[in-house]
Amino acid sequence: MTYKMLIINPGSTSTKIGIFEDEKEVSSQTLRHSVEELKPYPTIIDQIDFRTNIIEEYLKSQNIELNSFSAIVGRGGLLKPIESGTYEINEKMLEDLKSCKYGAHASNLGALIAYKIAKQAGCPSFIVDPVVVDELCDEARICGHPLIKRISIFHALNQKAVARSAAKALGKKYEKVNLVVAHLGGGISIGSHRKGKVVDVNNALDGEGPFSPERSGTLPAGQLLELAFSGKYSHNEMKKMLTGEGGLIAHLGTNDVREVVKKIENNDKQAELILKSMCFTIAKYIFAAFTSLYGEVDAIVITGGIAHNNEYIIEPIKKYLGKIAQNIPILVFPGEEELPALAAGALRVLKGEERAKIYE
C-alpha cells in the first residue's frame, strides 16, 4: 500500500507544502506571503483561514482531491517541552497552540491548518519533532538569575534531519558524532549536537543568539530594560521588536536577504555593514557552541534558506571563523529537509513501525 501525504510547513512569510507518496516527493510548492498580504492579520493565529484557503486553492488548481490523502502532516509549533517523535494532533495540542500558551510563532499554524484540512479529508493529522524538542544538558538550562531559565526553542525538525545527513556524509551514525548545526532562516538557531542529542541551542524565537532577518537576537540587557520602561513602547511593540520586526527588518526594512544583496550591489554601504554584522554574530555563536561539545567537533553544518547565498552569507561566516574553518569540515545543506522529515515521521506511524505519541 502506498501512503499519500500532504505536508504543511508554515514560515513567517511563506507556507511550504509538499505531496509525498511514501518517501517519494511527488511535488512541492512554496506559497509566499508578502508583508502587505499579512498586514490585515494582527496575530499569527488570525492567519489560519487565510493560509488554509491558499493551500486548498492550490490543491484545486492541481486537481488534487482532499480525500486522496492518507494523512496531513504539519510542522510542530510552540508547545510544552516534549521528547522528539511523531504526535497525533489532538484537542489539547490545538488548544495550547491556538491560545499561544507557550508563545506565538508561525509554526503554531502547522498543526492548526493540518487538523482543519484533515477533518475535511477524513484522515489523521500529525506533527513531527516540533520546535520545542528539549534535550538540553543541565548546565545549559542555567542563566544568571534563578527567576529565569533557558528553554529549548529551535528549528528541531530541520536541525535533526540535516544533522543525520551530515553524519552520513561523514560516514558515521548521528549518534556517534558531535556537530554544530546552524540553521539560517527568518530566525537563526545554532545547536550543539552531542552524540544524537541537542545539548545546547539558542532560543531562536525571542531573545538569544545572532540577529536574523526577523529577530533581534541577544541584545544588551541594560539598554533593553531602559527602552522597555521608557514609556514610548507597549509590551506588544517590544515583543515585535524582538520577533517579527527585528534584525534585518529593523535595520533595512526587509527580511529578504536577496533584496539586501541588491542594495549592496547598488553600493548601499549600510546594507553591506548590516549583513556582514549578521554573519559576524552567526560565526560568534557557532564558535560558542564548541563549549558544550568540549571542543570536540566533527563538523560544522550550515543549513536554512539563506544558506543558498554563498558570496554574502557562507563565505563571510567562514572568514570570521578563520582557522576553525580550515581545520574542521564545514558542510553546507542549503534550504531545509523539513518536508521529507515530516513525511518520514508520519510514514513510520502509518506503516506501524512506530506508535504516534500523545500530547498531554
C-alpha positions in Angstrom: 0.0 0.0 0.0 1.2 3.5 -0.9 0.6 6.3 1.6 -0.1 9.7 0.1 0.6 12.6 2.5 0.1 16.4 2.4 2.9 18.1 4.2 2.4 21.7 5.5 5.3 23.8 6.8 4.3 27.4 7.7 7.1 30.0 7.9 6.7 33.7 8.9 6.3 34.8 5.3 5.6 31.6 3.4 3.8 28.3 3.6 5.7 25.4 2.1 3.6 22.4 1.1 4.6 19.0 -0.3 2.9 15.9 -1.6 4.6 12.6 -0.8 3.8 9.1 -1.8 5.7 7.1 0.9 9.2 8.5 0.9 8.9 10.0 -2.6 8.3 13.7 -3.0 5.8 14.0 -5.9 5.6 17.8 -5.8 6.3 20.7 -3.6 5.5 24.4 -3.7 6.3 27.5 -1.6 3.3 29.8 -1.3 4.8 33.2 -0.4 3.0 35.9 1.6 4.1 39.5 1.3 4.2 41.8 4.2 1.2 43.7 2.7 -0.8 40.4 2.4 -0.2 39.7 6.1 -1.0 43.2 7.4 -4.7 42.6 7.8 -4.0 39.9 10.4 -2.9 41.3 13.8 -1.7 38.0 15.2 -0.3 34.8 13.7 -3.4 32.8 14.7 -5.5 35.2 12.7 -3.8 33.8 9.6 -5.4 30.3 9.9 -8.2 30.7 7.4 -6.0 32.9 5.0 -3.3 30.2 4.8 -5.7 27.3 4.7 -7.6 28.8 1.8 -4.4 29.4 -0.2 -3.4 25.7 0.3 -6.9 24.5 -0.7 -6.9 26.7 -3.8 -3.5 25.4 -4.8 -4.7 21.8 -4.5 -7.8 22.5 -6.6 -5.6 24.2 -9.3 -3.6 20.9 -9.4 -6.8 18.8 -9.5 -5.8 17.1 -6.2 -8.7 15.7 -4.1 -8.5 16.0 -0.3 -9.9 12.5 0.1 -6.9 11.1 -1.7 -4.6 11.7 1.3 -3.7 9.1 3.9 -2.5 11.8 6.3 -2.0 15.5 6.7 1.2 16.5 8.4 2.0 19.9 9.9 5.1 21.4 11.3 5.1 21.4 15.1 4.7 24.7 17.0 5.3 26.2 20.4 4.1 23.6 22.9 5.3 22.5 26.3 8.8 20.8 26.2 8.4 17.3 24.8 10.5 14.4 23.6 11.2 14.1 19.9 8.9 11.9 17.7 5.6 11.9 15.8 2.5 13.1 17.6 -1.1 12.8 16.5 -2.8 16.2 16.6 -5.4 16.3 19.4 -7.6 18.8 21.1 -5.1 19.6 23.9 -2.5 20.4 21.3 -4.8 22.6 19.3 -5.9 24.4 22.5 -2.3 25.2 23.5 -1.3 26.3 20.0 -4.4 28.5 19.4 -4.1 30.2 22.7 -0.4 30.7 22.2 0.0 29.4 25.7 3.7 28.8 25.2 4.3 31.6 22.7 3.3 32.9 19.3 5.1 31.7 16.2 4.3 30.8 12.6 5.0 27.2 13.3 1.9 27.1 15.5 -0.2 27.2 12.4 1.2 23.9 11.1 -0.9 21.7 13.4 -4.0 24.0 13.2 -4.1 24.0 9.4 -3.3 20.3 9.1 -6.1 19.4 11.5 -8.6 21.6 9.7 -7.8 20.1 6.3 -7.6 16.5 7.7 -11.2 16.9 9.1 -12.3 17.6 5.5 -10.2 14.8 4.1 -11.3 12.2 6.7 -7.7 11.2 7.6 -5.4 11.5 10.6 -3.1 14.5 11.2 0.3 14.6 12.8 3.2 16.8 13.8 6.9 15.6 13.9 9.8 16.9 16.0 8.3 20.3 17.0 10.4 23.4 17.7 10.1 22.6 21.5 12.1 19.4 21.4 14.1 19.6 24.6 17.4 17.7 25.0 19.4 20.4 26.9 22.1 19.3 29.3 21.6 20.6 32.9 24.3 23.3 32.6 22.6 24.8 29.5 19.4 25.5 31.4 21.0 27.8 33.9 21.5 31.6 33.3 22.4 34.5 35.6 19.3 34.7 37.7 17.2 31.9 39.2 13.9 33.6 38.2 14.8 32.9 34.5 15.7 29.6 33.0 16.9 29.0 29.4 14.5 27.0 27.3 14.8 24.9 24.1 13.1 26.5 21.1 14.8 26.0 17.8 14.5 24.5 14.3 14.5 21.0 15.7 13.0 19.3 12.7 15.5 20.6 10.1 18.4 20.5 12.5 17.8 16.8 13.3 17.3 15.9 9.6 20.3 17.8 8.4 22.5 16.5 11.2 21.7 12.9 10.1 22.5 13.8 6.5 25.8 15.4 7.7 26.7 12.3 9.8 26.0 10.1 6.8 28.3 12.3 4.6 31.0 11.8 7.2 30.4 8.0 7.0 29.2 7.9 10.6 26.0 7.5 12.6 24.3 10.6 14.0 24.5 9.1 17.5 28.3 8.8 17.2 29.2 12.4 16.1 29.5 15.9 17.6 28.2 18.6 15.3 27.5 22.3 15.4 24.4 22.9 13.3 23.5 26.5 12.2 20.0 26.9 10.7 19.9 30.2 8.9 16.4 31.4 8.0 13.9 34.1 9.2 15.1 33.0 12.6 18.6 31.6 13.3 19.3 28.7 15.7 22.7 27.2 16.4 22.7 23.8 18.1 25.3 21.7 19.7 24.6 18.1 18.7 26.4 15.7 21.1 26.1 12.1 20.2 22.5 12.4 18.9 21.2 15.0 21.3 21.0 18.8 21.0 22.5 19.6 24.4 22.6 23.3 23.9 20.9 25.7 21.5 19.9 29.4 21.5 16.3 30.3 21.9 15.8 31.2 18.3 12.3 32.8 18.9 12.6 35.7 21.2 15.8 36.7 22.7 19.0 34.7 22.1 21.7 34.2 19.5 22.6 36.1 16.4 20.2 38.6 14.9 18.5 37.3 11.9 16.2 38.6 9.0 13.4 38.9 11.5 14.7 38.6 15.1 16.8 40.9 17.2 18.7 38.1 18.9 20.7 38.8 22.0 20.5 42.5 23.0 22.4 44.4 25.7 20.1 43.8 28.7 20.5 47.2 30.4 19.7 49.1 27.2 16.7 46.8 26.5 15.4 47.4 30.0 15.7 51.2 29.7 13.8 51.0 26.4 11.1 48.8 27.8 10.4 51.3 30.7 10.8 54.4 28.6 7.0 54.7 28.2 7.5 55.0 24.4 6.5 51.4 23.6 3.8 49.0 24.7 4.5 45.4 25.7 3.3 44.2 22.3 5.5 46.7 20.5 8.5 45.5 22.4 7.7 41.9 21.6 7.6 42.7 17.9 11.0 44.4 18.2 12.4 41.1 19.4 10.5 38.8 17.0 9.0 39.7 13.6 10.3 43.3 13.3 13.9 42.9 14.5 17.1 42.1 12.7 17.3 43.0 9.0 13.7 44.3 9.0 14.5 46.8 11.8 17.8 47.9 10.1 16.9 47.8 6.4 13.1 47.4 6.1 13.2 43.9 4.6 13.5 40.3 5.7 14.6 39.2 2.3 18.4 38.7 2.0 18.0 38.8 -1.8 16.8 42.4 -1.5 19.6 43.2 0.9 22.1 41.8 -1.7 20.6 44.0 -4.4 21.1 47.0 -2.1 24.7 46.1 -1.6 25.3 45.6 -5.3 23.9 49.1 -5.8 26.6 50.4 -3.4 24.5 50.7 -0.3 27.2 50.7 2.4 24.8 50.5 5.3 23.2 47.3 3.9 26.7 45.9 3.4 27.6 46.6 7.0 24.4 45.2 8.5 24.6 41.9 6.5 28.3 41.5 7.5 27.3 42.1 11.1 24.7 39.4 10.9 27.3 36.9 9.6 29.7 38.1 12.3 27.2 37.2 15.1 26.5 33.9 13.4 30.2 33.0 13.5 30.4 34.1 17.1 27.6 31.7 18.2 29.0 28.8 16.1 32.3 29.2 17.9 30.5 29.4 21.3 28.7 26.1 20.6 32.0 24.3 20.8 31.9 24.7 24.6 29.1 22.2 25.2 30.9 19.8 22.9 34.1 20.1 24.9 35.8 21.4 21.8 35.4 18.0 20.1 33.6 18.8 16.8 33.4 16.5 13.8 31.8 19.2 11.5 30.1 22.5 11.3 26.8 22.2 9.4 25.1 25.2 7.8 21.6 25.0 6.6 18.4 27.0 6.0 17.0 29.2 3.3 19.7 31.9 3.3 22.5 29.3 3.2 21.9 29.4 -0.6 23.8 32.6 -0.8 27.5 31.6 -0.9 29.1 35.0 -1.6 27.3 37.2 1.0 26.5 34.6 3.7 28.6 31.4 3.7 32.0 32.9 2.7 31.8 35.8 5.3 30.9 33.2 8.0 33.9 31.1 7.0 36.1 34.2 7.0 35.1 35.1 10.5 35.7 31.5 11.7 39.2 31.8 10.4 41.4 28.8 11.2 38.5 26.8 12.6 37.1 26.7 9.0 40.4 25.3 7.8 40.6 22.5 10.4 37.0 21.3 10.7 34.8 20.3 7.8 32.1 22.8 7.0 29.1 21.1 5.3 26.5 23.3 3.7 23.0 22.0 3.1 21.1 25.0 1.6 17.4 25.2 2.2 15.9 22.6 4.6 14.9 18.9 4.7 11.8 19.6 6.7 9.2 18.3 4.2 10.9 14.9 3.8 11.5 14.7 7.6 7.8 15.4 8.3 6.8 12.8 5.7 9.2 10.2 7.1 7.9 10.7 10.7 4.3 10.3 9.7 5.1 7.3 7.4 6.7 5.4 10.2 3.4 5.7 12.1 1.2 4.8 9.1 3.3 1.7 8.4 3.1 0.6 12.0 6.8 1.0 12.6 6.1 3.5 15.4 3.2 4.4 17.5 2.1 8.1 17.4 2.8 9.8 20.7 0.1 11.6 22.6 0.4 15.2 23.7 -0.9 15.6 27.2 
